[in-house]
């Protein structure tokens, strides 16, 4: 299978203890759509990251994620 690129927005909220917790990722069709969605969610979430991931899903092989946009509070280890 050919290589494909996925665009994902990952929102974060704070739990009862104040820790950042990732919510379900949202898949979008393009980098621009992911950046736009992340910007919209930034007002209602502790933080949001938009990223892309390219690879071959049939082989389970992917390149490292590329951060497109980051808003608010997000975990330090996402780079």
Secondary structure as GFF3:
##gff-version 3
##sequence-region A 1 79
A	DSSP	beta_strand	4	14	.	.	.	ID=ss1
A	DSSP	beta_strand	20	22	.	.	.	ID=ss2
A	DSSP	beta_strand	26	28	.	.	.	ID=ss3
A	DSSP	alpha_helix	31	41	.	.	.	ID=ss4
A	DSSP	beta_strand	47	56	.	.	.	ID=ss5
A	DSSP	beta_strand	61	62	.	.	.	ID=ss6
A	DSSP	beta_strand	66	72	.	.	.	ID=ss7
A	DSSP	three_ten_helix	76	78	.	.	.	ID=ss8
###
